[in-house]
Structure formats: C-alpha cells, structure tokens
Amino acid sequence: MPKKTTINFGGEMVPAEEMDYEPLRETWNEYRVADGSLLRLKVVVSKILRLEKRNEQGEPIYLINSTNVVSATVPPELMGGGWK
C-alpha cells in the first residue's frame, strides 16, 4: 500500500508518495588524489518520494534521501604521522 505524505517543497506543502524501488546497480566513483590516496564514493538511496507536482517539462518531481559512503585507501607513509 503506497505511503502518502506531505513535503515542504520550496515553501509550498506538496502531497507526495513514498515509492518502492529496486537498486539495479550501485557503483563506486574512484578518485586518485595528489598524495597517492585512492578515494571511493558511492551514493546509497534510502527513500524515494514522488511529488504530486511536475517540472516545466511535465515530468514528475522525485525527492531522494541518500547517504554518501566513502572509502579511502591511503599510502602507508601517510598513516598515523599527522599532516605533512
């Protein structure tokens, strides 16, 4: 059964529906930084709401609650010694 709620969207109270969803792929973004560290970032969705409001193109507006998951692989010389 869909869960209905009301969301403050740009100062306007808008009806919304919590949507069921299935993660199809959650991939990591990887970045090598100048100190040799490898930083990895992944967005994990926890809730999707579809507003009963549309954008300028007529498409439904979705709000997504998510968490950023971050992982760092750091060269041994940077471990435990403070900032260089």
Backbone as a chain_set.jsonl record, in Angstrom:
{"seq": "MPKKTTINFGGEMVPAEEMDYEPLRETWNEYRVADGSLLRLKVVVSKILRLEKRNEQGEPIYLINSTNVVSATVPPELMGGGWK", "coords": {"N": [[0.85, -1.187, 0.0], [0.68, 2.172, -0.93], [2.508, 4.775, 0.669], [1.368, 7.793, 1.682], [2.252, 11.23, 2.023], [3.102, 14.594, 3.093], [5.149, 17.133, 1.834], [7.409, 19.808, 2.431], [8.148, 21.794, -0.109], [10.079, 24.015, -1.515], [8.887, 25.998, 0.08], [6.236, 25.475, -0.215], [3.596, 23.33, 0.687], [3.395, 20.129, -0.429], [1.678, 17.317, -1.672], [2.921, 13.955, -1.502], [4.205, 10.727, -2.481], [5.602, 7.845, -1.075], [7.825, 5.817, -2.762], [8.199, 2.431, -3.754], [11.23, 0.719, -4.554], [13.882, -0.767, -6.508], [17.222, -1.417, -6.22], [19.293, -1.306, -9.0], [21.931, -1.055, -9.752], [24.703, -0.095, -7.915], [27.318, 1.724, -8.083], [30.817, 2.444, -7.514], [32.46, 5.602, -7.446], [35.679, 6.537, -8.278], [38.639, 8.183, -7.197], [41.896, 9.34, -7.651], [44.076, 11.019, -5.648], [46.462, 13.756, -5.264], [48.293, 13.072, -3.22], [48.591, 10.38, -3.44], [46.59, 8.82, -2.404], [43.652, 6.761, -2.693], [40.408, 7.549, -3.215], [37.109, 6.558, -2.704], [33.705, 6.759, -3.592], [30.272, 6.261, -3.01], [26.836, 6.537, -3.642], [24.085, 5.761, -1.693], [20.769, 4.983, -1.819], [18.051, 5.66, 0.352], [15.381, 6.33, 0.505], [12.692, 7.112, -1.699], [10.674, 9.638, -2.897], [7.818, 10.583, -4.698], [6.603, 13.543, -5.889], [3.396, 15.148, -6.02], [3.522, 16.983, -8.099], [4.761, 18.713, -10.934], [7.588, 19.248, -13.132], [8.841, 21.854, -15.375], [8.837, 20.562, -17.828], [6.79, 18.805, -17.621], [7.287, 16.462, -16.303], [7.181, 14.168, -13.503], [8.242, 15.143, -10.213], [10.862, 13.951, -8.261], [12.012, 13.268, -4.982], [14.927, 12.356, -3.305], [16.232, 10.558, -0.651], [19.409, 9.972, 0.586], [22.604, 8.43, 1.331], [26.033, 9.192, 1.487], [28.612, 6.989, 0.943], [31.884, 6.571, 1.885], [35.186, 5.619, 1.119], [38.605, 5.27, 1.86], [41.809, 4.596, 0.63], [44.916, 4.737, 1.754], [48.336, 5.696, 1.272], [51.001, 3.982, 3.012], [52.918, 5.718, 4.174], [51.494, 7.972, 4.887], [49.985, 7.267, 7.028], [49.058, 7.577, 10.409], [50.975, 9.55, 11.178], [50.258, 12.194, 11.387], [49.654, 15.41, 9.805], [51.257, 16.275, 6.73]], "CA": [[0.0, 0.0, 0.0], [1.513, 3.381, -1.005], [2.507, 5.655, 1.827], [1.176, 9.202, 1.298], [2.769, 12.201, 2.989], [3.161, 15.968, 2.587], [6.527, 17.617, 1.879], [7.653, 21.228, 2.187], [8.957, 21.887, -1.318], [10.2, 25.423, -1.892], [7.952, 26.811, 0.854], [4.87, 25.047, -0.511], [3.306, 21.981, 1.141], [3.034, 19.366, -1.623], [1.46, 15.887, -1.432], [3.944, 13.076, -2.074], [4.022, 9.298, -2.237], [6.836, 7.092, -0.947], [7.86, 4.826, -3.831], [9.029, 1.239, -3.66], [12.266, 0.736, -5.589], [14.834, -1.873, -6.537], [18.532, -0.978, -6.709], [19.764, -2.077, -10.146], [23.396, -1.006, -9.72], [25.274, 0.958, -7.071], [28.739, 1.662, -8.405], [31.738, 3.357, -6.849], [33.257, 6.595, -8.176], [37.026, 6.462, -7.706], [39.466, 9.363, -7.445], [43.27, 9.288, -7.165], [44.459, 12.39, -5.291], [47.88, 14.057, -5.446], [49.146, 12.428, -2.21], [48.631, 8.951, -3.705], [45.426, 8.148, -1.825], [42.527, 6.414, -3.555], [39.144, 7.834, -2.553], [35.975, 5.933, -3.377], [32.442, 7.331, -3.142], [29.082, 5.615, -3.547], [25.58, 7.061, -3.112], [23.145, 4.69, -1.394], [19.428, 5.555, -1.654], [17.274, 5.095, 1.454], [13.952, 6.606, 0.301], [12.334, 7.874, -2.893], [9.337, 10.225, -2.853], [7.349, 11.236, -5.923], [5.702, 14.634, -5.549], [2.239, 15.383, -6.888], [3.882, 18.259, -8.728], [5.543, 18.415, -12.136], [8.532, 20.285, -13.541], [8.446, 22.624, -16.557], [8.668, 19.641, -18.955], [5.654, 17.942, -17.338], [7.735, 15.232, -15.651], [7.011, 14.179, -12.049], [9.424, 15.507, -9.435], [11.232, 12.954, -7.249], [12.973, 13.63, -3.941], [15.668, 11.158, -2.936], [17.06, 10.556, 0.55], [20.546, 9.09, 0.327], [23.802, 8.538, 2.158], [27.3, 9.034, 0.783], [29.526, 6.039, 1.562], [33.222, 6.972, 1.455], [36.273, 4.72, 1.482], [39.916, 5.819, 1.498], [42.993, 3.743, 0.71], [45.956, 5.755, 1.935], [49.688, 5.135, 1.292], [51.495, 3.758, 4.386], [53.671, 6.862, 4.719], [50.561, 8.973, 5.385], [49.235, 6.704, 8.154], [49.439, 7.754, 11.805], [52.014, 10.522, 11.485], [49.773, 13.559, 11.329], [49.636, 16.06, 8.49], [52.541, 16.662, 6.139]], "C": [[0.889, 1.242, 0.0], [1.369, 4.228, 0.254], [2.438, 7.097, 1.337], [1.713, 10.09, 2.421], [2.669, 13.588, 2.364], [4.573, 16.488, 2.838], [6.548, 19.127, 1.663], [8.634, 21.319, 1.024], [8.971, 23.337, -1.773], [9.198, 26.319, -1.184], [6.495, 26.463, 0.62], [4.693, 23.613, -0.009], [2.715, 21.2, -0.029], [2.787, 17.905, -1.234], [2.537, 15.061, -2.136], [3.616, 11.63, -1.716], [5.388, 8.636, -2.14], [6.791, 5.926, -1.94], [8.692, 3.616, -3.432], [10.058, 1.313, -4.78], [13.17, -0.481, -5.439], [16.166, -1.335, -7.039], [18.984, -1.882, -7.867], [21.283, -2.137, -10.191], [23.806, 0.149, -8.813], [26.789, 0.877, -7.227], [29.535, 2.699, -7.609], [32.315, 4.342, -7.863], [34.619, 6.586, -7.497], [37.856, 7.666, -8.144], [40.851, 9.124, -6.862], [43.676, 10.73, -6.881], [45.98, 12.528, -5.292], [48.782, 13.376, -4.421], [49.209, 10.913, -2.375], [47.457, 8.171, -3.144], [44.398, 7.841, -2.908], [41.26, 6.639, -2.748], [38.026, 7.236, -3.389], [34.698, 6.475, -2.749], [31.296, 6.6, -3.821], [27.872, 6.241, -2.864], [24.633, 5.885, -2.926], [21.794, 5.327, -1.058], [18.708, 4.864, -0.501], [15.77, 5.332, 1.296], [13.77, 7.41, -0.974], [10.888, 8.341, -2.742], [9.017, 10.843, -4.206], [6.321, 12.284, -5.527], [4.511, 14.665, -6.498], [2.375, 16.783, -7.475], [4.772, 17.892, -9.902], [6.504, 19.571, -12.432], [8.038, 20.951, -14.827], [8.202, 21.738, -17.787], [7.491, 18.679, -18.749], [6.012, 16.634, -16.666], [7.478, 15.302, -14.149], [8.334, 14.527, -11.364], [9.635, 14.446, -8.362], [12.198, 13.579, -6.258], [13.616, 12.338, -3.472], [16.449, 11.411, -1.657], [18.18, 9.556, 0.316], [21.66, 9.352, 1.319], [25.013, 8.384, 1.257], [28.166, 8.064, 1.582], [30.906, 6.342, 0.993], [34.244, 5.969, 1.98], [37.575, 5.368, 1.024], [40.985, 4.739, 1.657], [44.177, 4.691, 0.649], [47.33, 5.084, 1.916], [50.204, 5.015, 2.73], [52.207, 4.96, 4.99], [52.764, 7.986, 5.231], [49.804, 8.511, 6.639], [49.883, 7.077, 9.489], [50.424, 8.849, 12.138], [51.549, 11.966, 11.493], [49.86, 14.107, 9.915], [51.037, 16.363, 8.025], [52.356, 17.875, 5.272]], "O": [[1.771, 1.357, 0.851], [0.285, 4.377, 0.818], [3.348, 7.567, 0.655], [1.638, 9.746, 3.601], [2.205, 13.732, 1.233], [5.125, 16.305, 3.923], [5.813, 19.661, 0.831], [9.805, 20.963, 1.157], [7.998, 23.828, -2.345], [8.71, 27.288, -1.765], [5.608, 27.091, 1.198], [5.552, 22.767, -0.254], [1.663, 21.562, -0.557], [3.608, 17.313, -0.533], [3.002, 15.417, -3.218], [2.861, 11.351, -0.785], [6.238, 8.831, -3.008], [5.838, 5.148, -1.954], [9.763, 3.758, -2.841], [9.797, 1.898, -5.831], [13.214, -1.128, -4.393], [16.244, -0.846, -8.166], [19.044, -3.102, -7.709], [21.86, -3.139, -10.614], [23.289, 1.258, -8.951], [27.451, 0.063, -6.583], [28.993, 3.684, -7.108], [32.62, 3.97, -8.996], [34.7, 6.623, -6.269], [37.79, 8.107, -9.292], [40.972, 8.744, -5.697], [43.626, 11.574, -7.776], [46.698, 11.529, -5.317], [49.947, 13.121, -4.726], [49.809, 10.227, -1.548], [47.344, 6.969, -3.388], [44.286, 8.557, -3.903], [41.054, 5.999, -1.716], [37.992, 7.383, -4.611], [34.613, 6.631, -1.531], [31.323, 6.348, -5.025], [27.878, 6.451, -1.651], [24.395, 5.11, -3.853], [21.694, 6.119, -0.121], [18.743, 3.639, -0.383], [14.968, 4.611, 1.889], [14.582, 8.278, -1.296], [9.99, 7.537, -2.49], [9.845, 11.543, -4.79], [5.301, 11.971, -4.912], [4.619, 14.249, -7.652], [1.487, 17.628, -7.366], [5.461, 16.872, -9.867], [6.267, 20.712, -12.038], [6.947, 20.648, -15.309], [7.45, 22.117, -18.684], [7.225, 17.834, -19.604], [5.147, 15.779, -16.472], [7.547, 16.385, -13.568], [9.41, 14.234, -11.885], [8.704, 14.085, -7.643], [13.095, 14.33, -6.642], [12.929, 11.337, -3.264], [17.234, 12.356, -1.577], [17.933, 8.425, -0.104], [21.661, 10.349, 2.042], [25.02, 7.541, 0.36], [28.426, 8.292, 2.764], [31.09, 6.37, -0.224], [34.176, 5.53, 3.128], [37.644, 5.943, -0.062], [41.055, 4.061, 2.682], [44.413, 5.357, -0.358], [47.485, 4.005, 2.488], [49.881, 5.851, 3.574], [52.109, 5.195, 6.194], [53.236, 8.87, 5.946], [49.064, 9.291, 7.238], [51.089, 6.916, 9.677], [50.693, 9.064, 13.319], [52.372, 12.875, 11.595], [50.107, 13.373, 8.958], [51.911, 16.675, 8.833], [53.318, 18.363, 4.68]]}, "num_chains": 1, "name": "protein.A"}
